[in-house]
Amino acid sequence: MELVSSIVWSERFVPEQMASMKVRVDQIAMDHQFFTSVVPSWYKSPSEVGAWR
């Protein structure tokens, strides 16, 4: 994931969006249990959502 580079890019090119970028990065980190999991917490497997068979 390019989280660190997203922060750097935002700081250089759209500094007015730094606060919202930090919120997004924090959410991604939490979704992935601070990168102890490659599967985000919101993901549901096809069997969990009743996908087509």
N, CA, C and O atoms as a GROMACS GRO file, in nm:
protein
  212
    1MET      N    1   0.083  -0.118   0.000
    1MET     CA    2   0.000   0.000   0.000
    1MET      C    3   0.088   0.124   0.000
    1MET      O    4   0.199   0.125   0.052
    2GLU      N    5   0.034   0.224  -0.058
    2GLU     CA    6   0.110   0.349  -0.072
    2GLU      C    7   0.066   0.455   0.027
    2GLU      O    8   0.049   0.571  -0.010
    3LEU      N    9   0.048   0.416   0.150
    3LEU     CA   10  -0.004   0.512   0.247
    3LEU      C   11   0.094   0.626   0.276
    3LEU      O   12   0.055   0.742   0.281
    4VAL      N   13   0.218   0.592   0.296
    4VAL     CA   14   0.317   0.695   0.327
    4VAL      C   15   0.334   0.788   0.209
    4VAL      O   16   0.341   0.910   0.226
    5SER      N   17   0.342   0.733   0.089
    5SER     CA   18   0.358   0.819  -0.028
    5SER      C   19   0.235   0.906  -0.051
    5SER      O   20   0.248   1.016  -0.106
    6SER      N   21   0.117   0.859  -0.011
    6SER     CA   22  -0.003   0.941  -0.023
    6SER      C   23   0.006   1.064   0.066
    6SER      O   24  -0.035   1.174   0.026
    7ILE      N   25   0.059   1.046   0.184
    7ILE     CA   26   0.077   1.160   0.275
    7ILE      C   27   0.178   1.259   0.217
    7ILE      O   28   0.154   1.379   0.217
    8VAL      N   29   0.289   1.206   0.168
    8VAL     CA   30   0.393   1.293   0.111
    8VAL      C   31   0.339   1.368  -0.011
    8VAL      O   32   0.360   1.488  -0.024
    9TRP      N   33   0.269   1.296  -0.099
    9TRP     CA   34   0.213   1.359  -0.219
    9TRP      C   35   0.114   1.469  -0.180
    9TRP      O   36   0.118   1.579  -0.236
   10SER      N   37   0.027   1.440  -0.086
   10SER     CA   38  -0.071   1.539  -0.042
   10SER      C   39  -0.004   1.663   0.015
   10SER      O   40  -0.044   1.776  -0.012
   11GLU      N   41   0.099   1.639   0.095
   11GLU     CA   42   0.169   1.752   0.156
   11GLU      C   43   0.232   1.843   0.050
   11GLU      O   44   0.233   1.965   0.065
   12ARG      N   45   0.283   1.783  -0.055
   12ARG     CA   46   0.350   1.862  -0.160
   12ARG      C   47   0.253   1.930  -0.256
   12ARG      O   48   0.275   2.044  -0.295
   13PHE      N   49   0.145   1.861  -0.294
   13PHE     CA   50   0.061   1.910  -0.402
   13PHE      C   51  -0.076   1.962  -0.359
   13PHE      O   52  -0.132   2.048  -0.426
   14VAL      N   53  -0.130   1.914  -0.251
   14VAL     CA   54  -0.260   1.963  -0.202
   14VAL      C   55  -0.256   1.973  -0.049
   14VAL      O   56  -0.331   1.902   0.019
   15PRO      N   57  -0.172   2.059   0.004
   15PRO     CA   58  -0.156   2.068   0.149
   15PRO      C   59  -0.288   2.098   0.221
   15PRO      O   60  -0.304   2.063   0.338
   16GLU      N   61  -0.381   2.162   0.153
   16GLU     CA   62  -0.509   2.192   0.216
   16GLU      C   63  -0.593   2.066   0.240
   16GLU      O   64  -0.693   2.072   0.312
   17GLN      N   65  -0.553   1.953   0.183
   17GLN     CA   66  -0.625   1.827   0.202
   17GLN      C   67  -0.553   1.730   0.297
   17GLN      O   68  -0.592   1.614   0.308
   18MET      N   69  -0.451   1.777   0.366
   18MET     CA   70  -0.374   1.690   0.455
   18MET      C   71  -0.459   1.630   0.566
   18MET      O   72  -0.444   1.512   0.599
   19ALA      N   73  -0.548   1.708   0.624
   19ALA     CA   74  -0.630   1.656   0.734
   19ALA      C   75  -0.717   1.541   0.686
   19ALA      O   76  -0.726   1.438   0.754
   20SER      N   77  -0.781   1.557   0.571
   20SER     CA   78  -0.867   1.449   0.521
   20SER      C   79  -0.786   1.328   0.478
   20SER      O   80  -0.832   1.214   0.491
   21MET      N   81  -0.665   1.349   0.426
   21MET     CA   82  -0.580   1.236   0.388
   21MET      C   83  -0.537   1.158   0.511
   21MET      O   84  -0.534   1.035   0.508
   22LYS      N   85  -0.504   1.227   0.618
   22LYS     CA   86  -0.466   1.159   0.742
   22LYS      C   87  -0.582   1.075   0.797
   22LYS      O   88  -0.561   0.966   0.848
   23VAL      N   89  -0.704   1.127   0.785
   23VAL     CA   90  -0.821   1.051   0.829
   23VAL      C   91  -0.834   0.924   0.747
   23VAL      O   92  -0.859   0.817   0.802
   24ARG      N   93  -0.816   0.934   0.614
   24ARG     CA   94  -0.825   0.816   0.527
   24ARG      C   95  -0.717   0.714   0.560
   24ARG      O   96  -0.744   0.594   0.566
   25VAL      N   97  -0.596   0.760   0.582
   25VAL     CA   98  -0.485   0.670   0.615
   25VAL      C   99  -0.512   0.600   0.748
   25VAL      O  100  -0.489   0.480   0.762
   26ASP      N  101  -0.560   0.674   0.845
   26ASP     CA  102  -0.594   0.614   0.975
   26ASP      C  103  -0.703   0.507   0.960
   26ASP      O  104  -0.695   0.401   1.021
   27GLN      N  105  -0.804   0.536   0.878
   27GLN     CA  106  -0.912   0.439   0.857
   27GLN      C  107  -0.860   0.312   0.791
   27GLN      O  108  -0.899   0.202   0.830
   28ILE      N  109  -0.774   0.327   0.692
   28ILE     CA  110  -0.716   0.210   0.625
   28ILE      C  111  -0.635   0.127   0.723
   28ILE      O  112  -0.644   0.004   0.724
   29ALA      N  113  -0.556   0.193   0.807
   29ALA     CA  114  -0.476   0.122   0.906
   29ALA      C  115  -0.566   0.045   1.003
   29ALA      O  116  -0.538  -0.070   1.035
   30MET      N  117  -0.674   0.108   1.048
   30MET     CA  118  -0.766   0.039   1.139
   30MET      C  119  -0.837  -0.077   1.068
   30MET      O  120  -0.856  -0.184   1.126
   31ASP      N  121  -0.875  -0.056   0.943
   31ASP     CA  122  -0.942  -0.162   0.866
   31ASP      C  123  -0.855  -0.287   0.853
   31ASP      O  124  -0.907  -0.399   0.843
   32HIS      N  125  -0.724  -0.268   0.854
   32HIS     CA  126  -0.630  -0.380   0.839
   32HIS      C  127  -0.563  -0.416   0.972
   32HIS      O  128  -0.453  -0.472   0.972
   33GLN      N  129  -0.628  -0.384   1.082
   33GLN     CA  130  -0.577  -0.412   1.216
   33GLN      C  131  -0.431  -0.369   1.229
   33GLN      O  132  -0.346  -0.444   1.277
   34PHE      N  133  -0.406  -0.247   1.184
   34PHE     CA  134  -0.272  -0.188   1.186
   34PHE      C  135  -0.169  -0.281   1.120
   34PHE      O  136  -0.057  -0.298   1.168
   35PHE      N  137  -0.214  -0.339   1.008
   35PHE     CA  138  -0.132  -0.419   0.917
   35PHE      C  139  -0.086  -0.552   0.974
   35PHE      O  140   0.019  -0.604   0.938
   36THR      N  141  -0.166  -0.604   1.065
   36THR     CA  142  -0.145  -0.742   1.108
   36THR      C  143  -0.232  -0.834   1.023
   36THR      O  144  -0.222  -0.956   1.034
   37SER      N  145  -0.317  -0.776   0.938
   37SER     CA  146  -0.405  -0.852   0.850
   37SER      C  147  -0.402  -0.791   0.710
   37SER      O  148  -0.406  -0.669   0.694
   38VAL      N  149  -0.396  -0.877   0.609
   38VAL     CA  150  -0.402  -0.827   0.472
   38VAL      C  151  -0.546  -0.812   0.425
   38VAL      O  152  -0.572  -0.749   0.323
   39VAL      N  153  -0.639  -0.871   0.499
   39VAL     CA  154  -0.781  -0.863   0.465
   39VAL      C  155  -0.845  -0.755   0.550
   39VAL      O  156  -0.838  -0.762   0.673
   40PRO      N  157  -0.909  -0.656   0.488
   40PRO     CA  158  -0.972  -0.550   0.567
   40PRO      C  159  -1.088  -0.603   0.650
   40PRO      O  160  -1.153  -0.701   0.612
   41SER      N  161  -1.113  -0.539   0.761
   41SER     CA  162  -1.217  -0.586   0.854
   41SER      C  163  -1.356  -0.581   0.791
   41SER      O  164  -1.444  -0.657   0.833
   42TRP      N  165  -1.379  -0.495   0.693
   42TRP     CA  166  -1.510  -0.483   0.632
   42TRP      C  167  -1.536  -0.588   0.524
   42TRP      O  168  -1.650  -0.601   0.478
   43TYR      N  169  -1.435  -0.662   0.483
   43TYR     CA  170  -1.451  -0.761   0.376
   43TYR      C  171  -1.534  -0.879   0.422
   43TYR      O  172  -1.517  -0.930   0.533
   44LYS      N  173  -1.624  -0.922   0.336
   44LYS     CA  174  -1.700  -1.043   0.360
   44LYS      C  175  -1.677  -1.137   0.242
   44LYS      O  176  -1.680  -1.094   0.127
   45SER      N  177  -1.653  -1.263   0.271
   45SER     CA  178  -1.630  -1.359   0.164
   45SER      C  179  -1.760  -1.382   0.088
   45SER      O  180  -1.868  -1.354   0.142
   46PRO      N  181  -1.752  -1.431  -0.035
   46PRO     CA  182  -1.874  -1.457  -0.112
   46PRO      C  183  -1.973  -1.547  -0.039
   46PRO      O  184  -2.094  -1.527  -0.052
   47SER      N  185  -1.925  -1.643   0.037
   47SER     CA  186  -2.016  -1.732   0.110
   47SER      C  187  -2.090  -1.657   0.221
   47SER      O  188  -2.201  -1.696   0.259
   48GLU      N  189  -2.031  -1.551   0.274
   48GLU     CA  190  -2.095  -1.475   0.382
   48GLU      C  191  -2.205  -1.382   0.330
   48GLU      O  192  -2.295  -1.344   0.405
   49VAL      N  193  -2.198  -1.347   0.202
   49VAL     CA  194  -2.297  -1.254   0.147
   49VAL      C  195  -2.396  -1.323   0.053
   49VAL      O  196  -2.480  -1.257  -0.007
   50GLY      N  197  -2.386  -1.456   0.041
   50GLY     CA  198  -2.478  -1.528  -0.044
   50GLY      C  199  -2.456  -1.502  -0.192
   50GLY      O  200  -2.550  -1.481  -0.268
   51ALA      N  201  -2.330  -1.503  -0.232
   51ALA     CA  202  -2.295  -1.476  -0.372
   51ALA      C  203  -2.352  -1.583  -0.465
   51ALA      O  204  -2.390  -1.692  -0.422
   52TRP      N  205  -2.356  -1.547  -0.591
   52TRP     CA  206  -2.403  -1.642  -0.693
   52TRP      C  207  -2.322  -1.767  -0.693
   52TRP      O  208  -2.201  -1.765  -0.667
   53ARG      N  209  -2.385  -1.876  -0.722
   53ARG     CA  210  -2.313  -2.004  -0.727
   53ARG      C  211  -2.306  -2.056  -0.865
   53ARG      O  212  -2.249  -2.163  -0.888
   0.00000   0.00000   0.00000
